[in-house]
Amino acid sequence: MQEKLNALLEDEAFLNKMLNAENPEQVSALFAENGITMSAKEVEILRSRLENADGGELSEDQLENVAGGVDLDLIDDVLNSIVKVGERLFDSISRRRW
């Protein structure tokens, strides 16, 4: 799955669609269109981790807000893929809508 994520996140068209999505549900749907199941809640956690990129860990309060069924390994895989894409993506992330 990591290889698939890496390839997907290196795709400029996918990144533009992901970063211009209006809400987590649209991001979730975009991942689904590309064969990766990620719930809106997982997208929200991904957003939180991106915003707190200094350590990438959720705070205790954030963890308490996470309901069951969230695949934190998937979120970690996406974060690892994003890091591999590099600084170009991080510059774009600051302009995302979701």
Secondary structure, DSSP 8 states (H G I E B T S, - for coil): -HHHHHHHHT-HHHHHHHHT-SSHHHHHHHHHHTT----HHHHHHHHHHHHTTTT----HHHHHH--TT--HHHHHHHHHHHHHH-HHHHHHHTT---
